[in-house]
Amino acid sequence: MTSRPYLNDLSYVVRLEITGFTDENITKYVNRFFEQIQEPLDNTSNHLGKCFEFLKRNSRIWGIAHIPVNLELICCIWCETDWVETRNMTITGLYDNIIEWLLRRYLARQNINIQMTKEALYLYCCKELTFLESLAFEAIVDNTILIRKESLQKVMTTAECSLQKIPNLLNIGILKSFDSGLMCKPIETEKQHYFVHMSFQEHFAARYLVFGLQSSAYQKCIEFIKAHKYNPRFTLTLIFVSGLLIRTGNETHINTFWTTILEEPRDLIGLRHLQLLVSCMDEAECSQLIREKYSVLQFITNWLKYIFLMEYNILQSTLERILKLCTSLPNESMIQKALVCLLESENIVIKVNVLSIITQLQISNLVSQLTHILCYQLKDYNPQLRKSACLALGSVLDKVATTELIDQLLMTLDDNDQNVRSSALEVFRKLTEKSIFSELTNLLLIKLKDNDLKACLSACRIIGKLGKKVATSEMINRLVILLGNSDPAISLSACQTLGQLGEKAATSEVINQLLIKMKASYWYVRWTALQTLITLSEKTATNEMIIGLAMALVDSVSYIRSAAYEVLGRLGRQVTEHELINPLLIASRNSDTNFYSNTSQNFSQLDEKVTTSEEIIQLLLALEDHDWDVRSSAYTILPRLHEMPVTSELTNGLLIALEDNSRIIRLSACRTIGLLDEKIATNEMINRLAILLDGNDRNVCLSACRTLGQFGEKAATSEVIN
């Protein structure tokens, strides 16, 4: 684009690809669609989740959902169709539903009663459908997307459809007009047209072929299929043909199609033939109506074994790309037994590659042999193989969960290899089926009740890793019982697990047991209980939790005291003076210098105005500390207290400061008292300042003198005057 009156032609060809929606775009669009519909659905969030689940469960449909117009149509139909319980749907079934929905809207706009079956609807709109089928086939043969007016008029004549007879023929919602002229043409038949998306053109062309196989155009359709069965341009059309024929239930026509696909001419290499057979067989849902089903499956399994045994990486990628779009084929026992055969190989690379493709497959019905061999791989000495087996089992767990599978996967959470453990954890985190969680929690509860120490400890670790997903009330109650177990290993493990469950575990029973543990004779038991209390208090700090943390302030172990002190500081306004003053003051007199190792930094980060009694308590702690640095840091902050109401604790703290051996702290206390003025001018305070007037330190004496002057007439006592 240029503002100049001439154009410089570029010396290279520029090509752009319209990639459609990204996965993120799909999520945003569906969310926005359901938010903006005029008549909100009951439980919209549930419909949203079910819609996403439906799209992702059907890989081929997920693929076409990246086309904006298709996604809009899918969302529109979802609102009016009961697909909530639909597990799998072929792409043919989806397009059939879309066309039915568009036809009903087309009739409704003409005030025609749409209360009729699908068969009656298609019969009523027979002329319109015939026109669209013929037009699509003409366009696909001519390899054109933009249909010229000559082709449009020709098909109208052949199909005996005209705008005089059917005025809304071009307004069904499947065709769009395109006029490239400067002046818009008012006559619709003079304009060029196109299908809303190429896939609709392919679907209607497939309908033309299906009905052609049942008419006098039989041979023409056979020849077309023979000539173009390996042409990538017609792959989707033939997939639609396979799906549409199965929906008719006519065995003769179904097997005519498959005979044509299987007979000569054949692809010389065989890969395109494999791709065609896989796609068409899956779209036909591996129907028993196909006489050649066994031979087709045998051909596919032979190729499957050949590609993996020969370790052709490029072919493996191609096969994986084809098979991961399938929903029926991976559930065929012949396919799964071929995978079992490959997993029995001694070659680690082959087994890892096979497990990788299983991870991509949409398996909803595992044969027992495949289940057993997948579980067996979880025990292999090779960590890469164990990880791959874990991911493979995880990919099918949502659909075919059994106690055996869940138990085997739970064991991998304790694997000695980090990558295996991470993979297993990721598998459980991605679970969506509620029924599986029920099975999972029941299994873990059984393990928690097991008398075997190893099984019980393993269950605790696993529950901790899975976190809130399995934090049921029954699970928490069982862990509380284990907290009181006489075996310290079990007790500690249960304690750590409760901490990992988050706020769900912050029940009164749990807190009471933790408070008991805070009094244990073994320091590591107290330390574990404290860590759990700290974790539970991060979201909601109850009075019981705060008492437990305060108890830790007087612990004999320095880092237990230090950890409790740090947490209480973070809790801020949740910690009240009345709950903590006594244990805090006791703790502040502790002789361990490490207890306040970070106190100076904590005080230096306080705001310019200390506004809560809790923060004053922190200062009071430091006022009585034996360490000079801690006391000095606290008194540096004290001048900021002049806007606070004077409390007895603050007064006592300042009286203590006036007797401190350090001149700096005595000076800081005098300045702080001066800032508070008459609010703190008690008799005891005045007498203490009068004593400083007679001291040896000149600066302290002057500071005390100024402070007494700020007190005014209250300080005019005989002791001060003398």
C-alpha positions in Angstrom: 0.0 0.0 0.0 1.4 3.4 -1.0 0.4 7.1 -1.1 2.4 7.6 -4.3 0.7 7.9 -7.7 2.6 4.9 -9.0 3.2 1.4 -7.8 6.5 -0.5 -7.7 5.8 -4.2 -8.3 7.4 -6.4 -5.7 10.1 -8.8 -7.0 8.8 -11.7 -5.1 5.5 -13.7 -4.7 3.7 -13.1 -1.5 1.4 -15.9 -0.3 -0.8 -15.8 2.8 -2.5 -18.7 4.7 -5.7 -18.1 6.6 -5.1 -20.4 9.6 -8.5 -19.8 11.3 -9.0 -19.8 15.1 -6.3 -20.9 17.5 -7.3 -23.1 20.5 -7.4 -20.0 22.7 -9.7 -18.2 20.1 -12.1 -21.2 20.3 -12.3 -20.9 24.1 -12.9 -17.2 24.0 -15.5 -17.4 21.3 -17.5 -20.2 23.0 -17.4 -18.3 26.3 -18.6 -15.1 24.7 -21.3 -16.9 22.6 -22.9 -18.5 25.7 -22.7 -15.2 27.6 -24.5 -13.2 24.9 -27.3 -15.5 23.9 -30.7 -13.8 24.5 -32.3 -16.7 26.4 -29.7 -18.0 28.8 -29.5 -21.8 29.2 -30.2 -23.4 32.5 -26.8 -23.8 34.2 -24.9 -22.1 31.4 -21.5 -22.9 33.0 -22.3 -26.6 32.8 -23.3 -26.3 29.1 -20.0 -24.5 28.5 -18.0 -27.3 30.1 -20.0 -30.0 28.2 -19.6 -28.1 24.9 -15.8 -27.9 25.3 -15.7 -31.5 26.4 -17.7 -32.5 23.3 -15.4 -30.6 20.9 -12.1 -31.9 22.4 -13.4 -35.5 22.6 -14.0 -35.6 18.9 -10.7 -34.7 17.3 -12.0 -34.2 13.8 -14.8 -32.0 15.0 -12.2 -30.1 17.1 -10.2 -29.6 13.9 -13.1 -28.0 11.9 -14.1 -25.9 15.0 -11.0 -23.8 14.1 -13.0 -22.5 11.2 -15.0 -19.5 12.6 -18.2 -20.1 10.6 -18.3 -23.8 11.7 -17.8 -22.9 15.3 -20.6 -20.5 15.2 -22.9 -23.1 13.7 -21.9 -25.7 16.2 -22.6 -23.3 19.1 -26.0 -22.4 17.6 -27.0 -26.0 17.2 -25.8 -26.8 20.7 -28.4 -24.5 22.2 -31.2 -26.3 20.4 -30.0 -29.9 20.3 -29.6 -32.3 23.1 -25.9 -33.3 22.6 -25.0 -33.1 26.3 -24.9 -36.9 26.6 -23.4 -37.5 23.2 -20.0 -39.2 23.6 -18.8 -39.4 20.0 -20.0 -38.0 16.8 -18.7 -38.4 13.3 -18.0 -35.3 11.1 -20.8 -36.6 8.8 -23.2 -36.6 11.7 -22.2 -33.1 12.6 -22.8 -31.7 9.1 -26.0 -33.6 8.8 -27.2 -31.9 12.0 -26.0 -28.5 10.8 -27.9 -28.8 7.5 -31.1 -30.0 9.3 -30.9 -26.9 11.6 -30.3 -24.6 8.6 -33.3 -26.1 6.7 -35.6 -25.7 9.7 -34.6 -22.0 10.0 -35.1 -21.6 6.2 -38.7 -22.9 6.5 -39.4 -21.0 9.7 -38.5 -17.7 7.9 -41.3 -18.5 5.4 -43.8 -19.2 8.2 -43.9 -22.9 7.3 -44.6 -25.4 10.2 -41.3 -27.1 11.1 -42.8 -29.7 13.4 -41.7 -32.7 11.3 -39.2 -35.5 11.4 -35.8 -35.2 9.7 -36.9 -37.5 7.0 -40.0 -35.4 6.3 -37.9 -32.3 6.4 -35.5 -33.6 3.8 -38.3 -34.8 1.6 -40.0 -31.4 1.9 -36.8 -29.6 0.9 -35.9 -32.2 -1.8 -35.6 -29.7 -4.6 -33.3 -27.4 -2.7 -31.0 -30.3 -1.6 -30.8 -31.6 -5.1 -29.8 -28.2 -6.4 -27.1 -27.8 -3.7 -25.8 -31.3 -4.3 -25.5 -30.9 -8.1 -23.9 -27.4 -7.7 -21.4 -28.7 -5.2 -20.4 -31.7 -7.4 -20.0 -29.4 -10.5 -17.8 -27.0 -8.5 -15.6 -29.8 -7.0 -15.1 -31.4 -10.4 -14.1 -28.0 -11.9 -11.8 -27.4 -8.9 -13.4 -24.1 -8.1 -14.6 -22.4 -4.9 -16.2 -19.3 -6.6 -19.1 -20.6 -8.7 -19.6 -18.7 -11.9 -23.1 -17.5 -12.9 -23.1 -19.8 -16.0 -22.6 -22.9 -13.7 -25.3 -21.7 -11.3 -27.8 -21.2 -14.1 -26.9 -24.5 -15.7 -27.5 -26.4 -12.5 -30.8 -24.6 -11.9 -32.0 -25.7 -15.2 -30.8 -29.3 -14.8 -32.3 -29.6 -11.3 -35.5 -27.8 -12.4 -35.1 -25.2 -9.8 -35.7 -21.5 -10.4 -36.1 -18.4 -8.3 -39.6 -18.1 -9.7 -40.6 -21.5 -8.2 -38.4 -21.3 -5.1 -37.7 -17.6 -4.4 -35.5 -18.2 -1.4 -33.4 -20.9 -3.0 -30.2 -19.0 -2.6 -31.0 -17.9 0.9 -30.9 -21.2 2.8 -27.7 -20.1 4.6 -25.4 -22.4 2.8 -24.6 -20.3 -0.3 -23.2 -16.7 -0.3 -23.2 -14.3 -3.2 -20.1 -12.5 -4.4 -20.1 -9.5 -6.8 -16.8 -8.0 -7.8 -18.2 -5.2 -9.9 -18.2 -1.6 -9.1 -22.0 -1.5 -9.3 -23.9 -4.1 -7.2 -26.0 -6.4 -9.5 -29.6 -6.6 -8.3 -30.2 -9.9 -10.0 -28.9 -12.8 -7.8 -28.5 -15.3 -10.6 -26.1 -12.8 -12.3 -23.7 -12.9 -9.3 -21.0 -15.4 -8.5 -21.7 -17.7 -5.5 -19.7 -19.8 -3.0 -20.5 -22.2 -0.2 -20.0 -20.7 3.3 -17.1 -23.1 3.6 -15.3 -25.5 1.4 -16.3 -28.4 3.7 -20.0 -27.8 3.0 -19.2 -28.0 -0.8 -17.5 -31.3 -0.1 -20.4 -32.6 2.0 -23.0 -31.8 -0.7 -20.8 -33.3 -3.4 -20.6 -36.5 -1.3 -24.5 -36.5 -1.1 -24.5 -36.2 -4.9 -22.3 -39.3 -5.1 -24.3 -41.3 -2.5 -27.6 -40.7 -4.4 -25.8 -41.2 -7.7 -24.9 -44.8 -6.6 -28.7 -45.4 -6.2 -29.6 -43.9 -9.6 -28.9 -44.2 -13.3 -25.7 -42.2 -12.7 -24.3 -45.2 -10.9 -21.5 -45.9 -13.3 -20.5 -42.3 -13.5 -20.1 -42.1 -9.7 -18.1 -45.4 -9.6 -15.7 -44.0 -12.2 -15.3 -40.8 -10.3 -14.4 -42.6 -7.1 -11.9 -44.9 -8.9 -10.2 -42.0 -10.7 -9.9 -39.7 -7.6 -9.7 -41.9 -4.6 -6.0 -41.0 -4.0 -6.4 -37.3 -4.8 -6.0 -35.3 -1.6 -8.5 -32.8 -2.9 -11.3 -35.4 -2.7 -10.3 -37.1 0.6 -12.9 -35.3 2.7 -15.5 -35.9 0.1 -14.9 -39.7 0.1 -14.9 -39.6 3.9 -18.4 -38.0 3.8 -19.5 -40.6 1.3 -18.5 -43.4 3.7 -20.3 -41.8 6.6 -23.5 -41.0 4.6 -23.7 -44.5 3.1 -23.6 -46.1 6.6 -26.4 -43.8 7.7 -28.6 -45.1 4.8 -28.1 -48.7 6.1 -28.2 -50.0 2.5 -25.6 -52.9 2.4 -25.6 -53.1 -1.4 -24.5 -49.5 -1.9 -22.2 -49.6 1.1 -20.3 -52.6 -0.2 -20.3 -51.2 -3.8 -18.4 -48.2 -2.4 -15.9 -50.3 -0.5 -15.3 -52.6 -3.4 -14.5 -49.6 -5.5 -12.1 -48.3 -2.9 -10.3 -51.7 -2.5 -10.0 -52.8 -6.1 -7.5 -51.7 -8.8 -6.1 -49.2 -9.5 -4.1 -49.2 -6.2 -1.7 -46.8 -4.7 1.8 -48.2 -5.6 3.4 -47.3 -2.2 0.4 -48.0 -0.1 0.5 -45.1 2.3 -2.3 -43.1 0.6 -4.4 -46.3 0.4 -3.8 -46.7 4.1 -4.8 -43.2 4.9 -8.0 -43.5 2.8 -9.0 -46.9 4.4 -8.3 -45.6 8.0 -10.4 -42.4 7.4 -13.3 -44.0 5.7 -13.5 -47.0 8.0 -13.5 -44.7 11.1 -16.2 -42.5 9.5 -18.3 -45.6 8.9 -17.7 -46.4 12.7 -16.2 -49.8 11.8 -19.8 -51.0 10.9 -20.5 -54.7 10.6 -22.4 -53.8 7.4 -19.0 -53.6 5.6 -18.3 -57.1 4.2 -14.6 -56.4 3.8 -14.2 -55.0 7.3 -11.9 -57.8 8.5 -9.6 -57.5 5.5 -9.4 -53.7 5.8 -8.5 -54.0 9.5 -5.9 -56.7 8.7 -4.4 -54.3 6.1 -4.2 -51.5 8.7 -2.7 -53.7 11.4 0.0 -55.0 9.0 1.0 -51.5 8.1 1.0 -50.5 11.8 3.4 -53.3 12.7 5.6 -52.7 9.7 6.0 -49.0 10.3 7.0 -49.4 14.0 9.1 -52.5 13.6 11.1 -50.9 10.8 11.4 -47.7 12.9 10.4 -45.4 10.1 10.1 -42.1 12.1 8.5 -40.1 9.2 5.9 -42.8 8.5 5.2 -43.1 12.3 4.4 -39.4 12.5 2.1 -39.7 9.5 0.3 -42.7 10.9 0.0 -40.9 14.3 -1.5 -37.9 12.6 -4.1 -40.1 10.8 -5.0 -42.3 13.7 -5.4 -39.5 16.3 -8.4 -38.2 14.4 -10.2 -41.5 14.7 -12.8 -42.3 17.3 -14.0 -45.8 16.4 -10.9 -47.5 14.9 -8.7 -47.4 18.0 -11.4 -49.3 19.9 -11.3 -52.3 17.5 -9.7 -55.4 19.2 -7.6 -56.1 16.1 -5.9 -52.7 16.3 -5.3 -53.0 20.1 -3.9 -56.5 19.8 -1.5 -55.3 17.2 -0.3 -52.6 19.7 0.0 -55.4 22.3 2.2 -57.4 19.9 4.5 -54.4 19.4 4.7 -53.7 23.1 6.0 -57.3 23.6 9.1 -56.3 21.6 12.5 -56.3 23.4 13.4 -53.0 21.6 12.9 -50.0 24.0 12.7 -47.5 21.2 9.8 -49.4 19.5 7.9 -49.7 22.8 8.4 -46.0 23.6 7.1 -45.0 20.1 4.1 -47.3 20.4 3.2 -45.9 23.8 3.5 -42.4 22.3 0.9 -43.2 19.7 -1.4 -44.8 22.3 -1.3 -41.5 24.2 -2.7 -39.8 21.0 -5.4 -42.3 20.4 -9.0 -41.9 21.5 -9.5 -45.2 23.2 -12.7 -45.7 25.2 -12.7 -49.5 25.4 -9.4 -51.2 26.3 -9.0 -54.9 25.7 -7.7 -56.8 28.7 -4.4 -57.7 27.0 -3.6 -54.1 26.4 -4.5 -53.1 29.9 -2.2 -55.7 31.4 0.8 -54.9 29.2 0.4 -51.2 29.8 0.4 -51.8 33.6 3.4 -54.1 33.1 5.4 -51.4 31.4 5.0 -49.2 34.5 7.3 -51.6 36.3 10.0 -51.7 33.7 13.6 -50.8 34.7 13.8 -48.0 32.1 12.4 -44.7 33.4 11.6 -43.4 29.9 9.5 -46.4 29.3 7.7 -46.1 32.7 7.0 -42.4 31.9 5.6 -43.2 28.5 3.4 -46.0 29.9 2.2 -43.6 32.6 1.2 -41.0 29.9 -0.4 -43.7 27.8 -2.6 -45.0 30.7 -3.4 -41.4 31.6 -4.8 -40.7 28.2 -7.4 -43.5 28.6 -8.1 -43.1 32.3 -11.0 -40.7 31.9 -12.8 -43.2 29.7 -11.8 -46.7 30.9 -10.9 -46.2 34.6 -10.7 -49.4 36.6 -9.5 -50.0 40.1 -6.5 -51.9 38.7 -5.5 -49.0 36.4 -5.9 -46.3 39.1 -3.9 -48.4 41.6 -1.1 -48.9 39.1 -0.9 -45.2 38.3 -1.0 -44.3 42.0 2.1 -46.4 42.5 4.0 -44.3 39.9 3.5 -41.2 42.1 6.1 -42.8 44.4 8.5 -43.7 41.5 12.2 -43.1 42.1 12.4 -41.1 38.9 11.3 -37.4 39.1 10.1 -37.4 35.5 7.9 -40.4 36.1 6.4 -38.9 39.2 5.7 -35.6 37.5 4.0 -37.4 34.6 1.8 -39.4 37.0 0.9 -36.3 38.9 0.0 -34.5 35.7 -2.2 -37.4 34.7 -4.3 -37.1 37.8 -4.5 -33.4 37.7 -6.0 -33.5 34.2 -8.8 -35.9 35.3 -12.3 -34.6 34.7 -14.7 -37.5 35.3 -16.3 -37.3 38.8 -16.8 -41.1 38.8 -13.1 -41.6 38.6 -12.5 -39.3 41.6 -15.0 -41.4 43.6 -13.1 -44.6 42.6 -9.8 -42.9 43.4 -10.8 -41.6 46.8 -12.2 -45.0 47.8 -9.0 -46.7 46.9 -6.9 -44.2 48.8 -9.1 -44.6 51.9 -8.6 -48.3 51.8 -4.8 -47.7 51.7 -5.0 -45.3 54.6 -6.7 -48.0 56.7 -4.2 -50.6 55.7 -2.1 -52.1 58.5 0.9 -52.2 56.2 3.1 -49.2 57.1 4.4 -48.8 53.6 0.9 -48.8 52.0 -0.3 -46.2 54.5 2.7 -43.9 54.1 2.4 -44.2 50.3 -1.3 -43.2 50.4 -0.4 -40.2 52.6 2.2 -39.0 50.1 -0.1 -39.5 47.1 -3.0 -37.6 48.8 -0.6 -34.8 49.5 0.5 -34.6 45.9 -3.1 -34.8 44.5 -4.1 -32.0 46.9 -7.6 -30.5 47.0 -9.0 -32.8 44.3 -9.3 -35.7 46.8 -9.8 -33.6 49.9 -13.1 -35.1 51.0 -14.4 -34.8 54.5 -14.0 -38.6 55.0 -10.4 -38.4 53.8 -9.6 -35.5 56.2 -11.3 -37.4 59.1 -9.1 -40.5 58.4 -6.0 -38.4 58.3 -6.9 -36.8 61.7 -7.1 -40.3 63.1 -3.7 -41.1 61.7 -2.4 -37.9 63.4 -2.9 -39.6 66.7 -1.1 -42.8 65.6 1.6 -44.1 68.0 3.9 -44.6 65.0 5.8 -41.3 64.5 6.3 -42.0 60.8 2.6 -42.3 60.1 1.7 -39.4 62.4 4.2 -37.1 60.6 3.1 -38.2 57.2 -0.5 -37.5 58.0 0.5 -34.1 59.4 2.4 -33.2 56.2 -0.5 -34.4 54.0 -3.1 -32.2 55.9 -0.9 -29.2 55.2 -0.9 -30.0 51.5 -4.7 -30.2 51.4 -5.0 -26.4 52.0 -7.9 -24.6 53.6 -10.2 -27.7 53.2 -8.3 -29.3 56.0 -8.6 -26.3 58.4 -11.2 -28.0 60.6 -11.4 -27.8 64.4 -10.5 -31.5 64.7 -7.4 -31.0 62.6 -6.3 -27.9 64.6 -6.9 -29.6 67.9 -4.7 -32.5 66.9 -2.0 -30.2 65.7 -2.1 -28.3 69.0 -1.5 -31.6 70.8 1.4 -32.3 68.4 2.9 -28.8 69.3 3.5 -30.2 72.8 5.2 -33.4 71.7 8.6 -34.3 73.2 10.3 -34.8 69.8 11.3 -31.5 68.1 10.7 -32.9 64.6 7.1 -33.7 65.5 6.6 -30.1 66.8 8.3 -28.7 63.7 6.1 -30.7 61.3 2.9 -29.6 63.2 4.1 -26.0 63.0 4.7 -26.2 59.3 1.2 -27.6 58.8 -0.3 -24.8 61.0 1.6 -22.2 59.0 0.3 -23.6 55.7 -3.3 -23.7 56.9 -3.1 -20.2 58.4 -2.1 -18.6 55.0 -5.7 -18.4 53.8 -7.7 -18.1 57.1 -6.0 -17.7 60.5 -8.4 -18.8 63.3 -7.9 -18.1 67.0 -6.8 -21.7 67.5 -4.2 -21.5 64.8 -2.8 -18.3 66.3 -2.6 -19.9 69.7 -0.7 -22.8 68.2 1.7 -20.4 66.5 2.1 -18.4 69.8 3.0 -21.7 71.6 5.9 -22.1 69.2 7.4 -18.8 70.3 8.5 -20.4 73.6 9.8 -23.6 72.0 13.3 -24.7 73.0 14.3 -25.1 69.4 15.5 -21.8 67.8 14.3 -22.2 64.3 10.8 -23.3 65.5 10.6 -20.0 67.4 12.0 -18.0 64.5 9.5 -19.5 62.0 6.5 -18.8 64.3 7.7 -15.3 64.9 8.0 -14.6 61.1 4.5 -16.0 60.4 2.8 -14.0 63.1 4.5 -10.9 61.7 3.0 -11.7 58.3 -0.5 -12.3 59.7 -0.6 -8.7 60.9 -4.2 -7.6 61.7 -5.3 -11.2 62.3 -3.2 -11.4 65.4 -4.7 -9.6 68.4 -3.0 -8.3 71.5 -5.1 -10.1 74.0 -4.4 -13.5 72.4 -0.6 -13.1 72.1 0.7 -10.6 74.7 1.7 -13.1 77.3 3.3 -15.8 75.1 5.0 -13.1 73.1 6.5 -11.4 76.1 7.7 -14.7 77.4 9.2 -15.5 74.1 10.9 -12.1 73.9 13.0 -13.0 76.9 14.4 -16.1 75.3 18.2 -16.2 75.4 18.7 -17.4 71.9 20.2 -14.7 69.7 19.1 -16.4 66.5 15.4 -15.9 67.4 15.6 -12.2 66.3 18.2 -12.6 63.6 16.0 -10.9 61.0 14.1 -8.6 63.4 16.1 -5.5 62.4 15.1 -6.0 58.7 11.5 -6.6 59.6 11.3 -3.3 61.5 13.0 -1.3 58.8 10.3 -2.4 56.4 7.4 -1.1 58.5 5.2 1.7 57.2 5.8 5.2 58.4 2.7 5.0 60.6 2.2 2.0 62.8 -1.5 1.8 63.2 -2.3 -1.6 64.9 -1.8 -2.9 68.3 -0.4 -6.1 66.8 2.6 -4.1 65.3 3.1 -2.4 68.7 3.4 -5.9 70.2 6.2 -6.7 67.7 8.0 -3.5 68.9 7.5 -4.5 72.6 9.0 -7.9 71.9 12.1 -6.1 70.6 12.2 -3.6 73.5 12.9 -6.4 75.9 15.3 -8.4 73.8 18.8 -9.0 75.2 20.3 -8.3 71.8 21.4 -4.6 71.3 20.7 -4.6 67.6 17.2 -5.8 68.0 16.4 -3.2 70.7 18.0 -0.4 68.7 15.9 -1.3 65.6 12.7 -1.3 67.7 13.4 2.1 69.2 14.2 3.5 65.8 10.5 2.8 64.9 9.1 4.0 68.2 9.0 7.8 67.3 6.3 6.8 64.7 3.9 6.0 67.5 3.0 9.6 68.4 -0.5 9.3 66.7 -1.4 6.1 68.5 -3.4 6.0 71.7 -1.2 5.3 74.7 -1.6 1.8 76.2 -0.2 0.3 79.4 2.0 -2.0 77.3 3.6 0.9 75.5 4.1 2.8 78.7 5.8 -0.2 80.4 8.0 -0.7 77.4 9.2 2.9 77.5 9.9 2.7 81.2 12.0 -0.4 80.6 13.8 1.5 77.9 14.7 4.5 80.2 16.6 2.0 82.4 18.5 0.3 79.5 22.3 0.1 79.7 22.6 1.6 76.2 22.7 5.4 76.0 21.3 5.2 72.4 18.2 3.3 73.5 17.7 5.7 76.5 18.0 8.6 74.1 15.5 7.0 71.6 13.1 6.4 74.5 13.3 10.0 75.6 12.6 11.3 72.1 9.6 8.9 71.8 8.2 10.0 75.1 8.6 13.6 74.1 6.6 13.0 70.9 3.7 11.5 72.9 3.7 14.6 75.1 1.2 14.7 78.0 -0.5 11.5 76.9 2.2 9.5 78.6 3.1 11.8 81.5 2.4 9.5 84.4 4.0 10.0 87.8 6.2 6.9 87.3 7.4 8.2 83.9 8.2 11.7 85.3 10.2 10.2 88.2 12.1 7.9 85.8 13.0 10.9 83.7 14.0 12.9 86.8 16.5 10.2 87.7 18.1 10.6 84.2 18.6 14.3 84.9 21.2 13.3 87.5 23.0 10.8 85.2 26.6 10.9 84.0 25.7 11.0 80.2 25.3 14.6 79.1 23.3 13.8 76.0 20.8 11.6 77.9 20.5 14.3 80.5 19.7 17.0 77.9 17.2 14.7 76.2 15.4 13.9 79.5 15.3 17.6 80.3 13.7 18.5 77.0 11.1 15.8 77.4 10.1 17.0 80.8 9.8 20.5 79.4 7.3 19.1 76.8 5.2 17.7 79.6 4.3 21.2 80.9 2.9 21.7 84.4 2.5 17.9 85.0 6.3 17.7 85.3 6.5 20.5 87.8 7.2 18.2 90.8 9.6 18.8 93.6 11.9 16.0 92.4 12.2 17.6 88.9 12.7 21.2 90.3 15.4 20.0 92.7 
